[in-house]
Amino acid sequence: TEMYLRTIYDLEEEGVTPLRARIAERLDQSGPTVSQTVSRMERDGLLRVAGDRHLELTEKGRALAIAVMRKHRLAERLLVDVIGLPWEEVHAEACRWEHVMSEDVERRLVKVLNNPTTSPFGNPI
């Protein structure tokens, strides 16, 4: 669910209409898998399927997407600035960290990193 929320949020940031097909492509999942997950997320109040079939995050879904994205971008900042991980490995590693980072660790990272405002790639945190 978090990867779907983050992917929809990513698409919106890029100015691309969030559609099931784009999510399937980005996450390398089958159409039926994406449709099933989207239906569950709609049932859970995380998104709506608009009349033209594009996906819209609800307030609840957007808040969760932003929280996941924030953890991802803080992880990227730590991996680059402190650990020195090569740039080409940072995104994939941050994807793993975003799902396991507690709120306490997130708060401490903000302090350790001196309250960063952007990821190493220039995206807002």
VOPAGU-2260 file (C-alpha; in pm, 1 decimal, decimal comma):
REM VOPAGU-2260
SITE   aa  ch    i         X         Y         Z
SITE  THR   A    0       0,0       0,0       0,0
SITE  GLU   A    1     277,0     246,8      89,9
SITE  MET   A    2     449,9     190,6    -245,2
SITE  TYR   A    3     124,0     260,8    -428,2
SITE  LEU   A    4      66,3     579,0    -229,3
SITE  ARG   A    5     421,9     693,8    -292,0
SITE  THR   A    6     396,4     611,4    -662,1
SITE  ILE   A    7      73,9     810,2    -700,4
SITE  TYR   A    8     235,9    1098,8    -512,0
SITE  ASP   A    9     545,0    1074,6    -737,2
SITE  LEU   A   10     329,0    1083,6   -1049,7
SITE  GLU   A   11     143,7    1389,9    -922,0
SITE  GLU   A   12     473,4    1567,1    -845,1
SITE  GLU   A   13     589,1    1491,7   -1198,9
SITE  GLY   A   14     266,3    1630,5   -1344,7
SITE  VAL   A   15     164,9    1287,3   -1476,8
SITE  THR   A   16    -194,9    1164,8   -1440,0
SITE  PRO   A   17    -200,1     869,7   -1195,9
SITE  LEU   A   18    -355,0     573,3   -1377,0
SITE  ARG   A   19    -353,5     203,5   -1290,8
SITE  ALA   A   20    -141,2     129,5   -1599,6
SITE  ARG   A   21     128,3     374,4   -1488,7
SITE  ILE   A   22     137,7     221,1   -1142,0
SITE  ALA   A   23     167,2    -128,2   -1293,3
SITE  GLU   A   24     456,1      -6,3   -1508,0
SITE  ARG   A   25     641,4     175,2   -1227,9
SITE  LEU   A   26     601,9    -104,4    -974,2
SITE  ASP   A   27     643,6    -385,4   -1228,5
SITE  GLN   A   28     313,6    -547,4   -1129,6
SITE  SER   A   29      34,4    -702,2   -1333,6
SITE  GLY   A   30    -281,1    -510,6   -1418,5
SITE  PRO   A   31    -503,0    -743,6   -1211,8
SITE  THR   A   32    -275,5    -706,8    -907,7
SITE  VAL   A   33    -285,3    -328,2    -935,3
SITE  SER   A   34    -665,0    -327,4    -981,1
SITE  GLN   A   35    -711,9    -547,2    -675,0
SITE  THR   A   36    -483,6    -329,7    -461,8
SITE  VAL   A   37    -646,9      -8,0    -584,6
SITE  SER   A   38    -991,4    -149,5    -496,8
SITE  ARG   A   39    -872,0    -233,5    -146,3
SITE  MET   A   40    -717,0     110,8    -102,9
SITE  GLU   A   41   -1039,5     273,5    -223,2
SITE  ARG   A   42   -1236,2      64,1      26,7
SITE  ASP   A   43    -992,6     171,1     300,4
SITE  GLY   A   44   -1046,3     538,9     217,9
SITE  LEU   A   45    -694,9     606,6      85,2
SITE  LEU   A   46    -789,3     698,4    -271,1
SITE  ARG   A   47   -1077,1     755,2    -512,2
SITE  VAL   A   48   -1111,1     645,9    -872,0
SITE  ALA   A   49   -1232,3     951,0   -1064,5
SITE  GLY   A   50   -1482,8     939,8   -1350,2
SITE  ASP   A   51   -1202,9     943,5   -1608,6
SITE  ARG   A   52   -1037,4     651,0   -1423,3
SITE  HIS   A   53    -744,8     846,3   -1279,8
SITE  LEU   A   54    -659,0     795,0    -913,9
SITE  GLU   A   55    -695,0    1067,1    -652,6
SITE  LEU   A   56    -550,2    1042,5    -304,7
SITE  THR   A   57    -795,1    1119,1     -25,6
SITE  GLU   A   58    -686,6    1341,8     261,1
SITE  LYS   A   59    -598,7    1028,1     459,2
SITE  GLY   A   60    -410,0     876,2     164,0
SITE  ARG   A   61    -222,0    1199,1      91,4
SITE  ALA   A   62    -113,2    1231,8     456,2
SITE  LEU   A   63      22,9     877,1     451,9
SITE  ALA   A   64     192,1     930,6     113,3
SITE  ILE   A   65     361,7    1246,4     241,1
SITE  ALA   A   66     480,4    1064,3     554,7
SITE  VAL   A   67     630,6     781,6     346,2
SITE  MET   A   68     791,0    1027,2     103,3
SITE  ARG   A   69     938,2    1228,8     391,1
SITE  LYS   A   70    1101,0     916,8     537,4
SITE  HIS   A   71    1230,9     822,1     193,7
SITE  ARG   A   72    1389,5    1162,4     137,1
SITE  LEU   A   73    1537,4    1177,0     487,2
SITE  ALA   A   74    1688,0     832,6     426,0
SITE  GLU   A   75    1833,3     957,5      96,0
SITE  ARG   A   76    1988,8    1254,5     275,7
SITE  LEU   A   77    2143,4    1027,2     542,9
SITE  LEU   A   78    2268,7     777,0     286,9
SITE  VAL   A   79    2441,2    1047,8      82,2
SITE  ASP   A   80    2555,4    1297,4     346,4
SITE  VAL   A   81    2655,0    1068,4     631,6
SITE  ILE   A   82    2707,8     719,3     495,1
SITE  GLY   A   83    2845,1     819,8     155,8
SITE  LEU   A   84    2653,2     559,5     -41,7
SITE  PRO   A   85    2706,8     592,5    -418,7
SITE  TRP   A   86    2434,3     802,2    -586,4
SITE  GLU   A   87    2318,1     519,2    -809,0
SITE  GLU   A   88    2235,5     304,5    -502,9
SITE  VAL   A   89    2065,6     569,7    -288,9
SITE  HIS   A   90    1709,2     555,9    -424,1
SITE  ALA   A   91    1672,5     177,1    -401,4
SITE  GLU   A   92    1817,3     170,4     -49,8
SITE  ALA   A   93    1593,0     457,2      65,1
SITE  CYS   A   94    1292,5     261,7     -69,1
SITE  ARG   A   95    1374,2     -12,3     180,0
SITE  TRP   A   96    1427,6     228,6     470,2
SITE  GLU   A   97    1105,7     427,0     419,2
SITE  HIS   A   98     892,9     128,1     523,0
SITE  VAL   A   99    1073,0      42,7     845,5
SITE  MET   A  100    1163,7     385,4     985,2
SITE  SER   A  101     978,4     468,0    1307,5
SITE  GLU   A  102     854,1     818,3    1385,1
SITE  ASP   A  103    1111,8     841,7    1664,2
SITE  VAL   A  104    1397,0     762,3    1423,5
SITE  GLU   A  105    1250,4    1010,3    1174,7
SITE  ARG   A  106    1253,3    1288,2    1438,5
SITE  ARG   A  107    1610,1    1204,9    1538,2
SITE  LEU   A  108    1724,0    1200,2    1176,2
SITE  VAL   A  109    1584,0    1549,5    1128,5
SITE  LYS   A  110    1800,4    1666,6    1420,3
SITE  VAL   A  111    2112,1    1477,3    1312,3
SITE  LEU   A  112    2078,7    1613,1     958,6
SITE  ASN   A  113    2014,4    1972,2    1080,6
SITE  ASN   A  114    1652,9    1989,7     961,8
SITE  PRO   A  115    1712,1    1942,4     587,9
SITE  THR   A  116    1457,7    2091,3     348,3
SITE  THR   A  117    1547,8    1895,1      35,1
SITE  SER   A  118    1666,7    1549,8     -60,5
SITE  PRO   A  119    2007,9    1517,2    -225,9
SITE  PHE   A  120    1815,3    1513,6    -555,1
SITE  GLY   A  121    1656,5    1853,1    -480,4
SITE  ASN   A  122    1309,3    1728,2    -388,5
SITE  PRO   A  123    1132,9    1890,2     -89,8
SITE  ILE   A  124    1136,7    1690,8     233,5
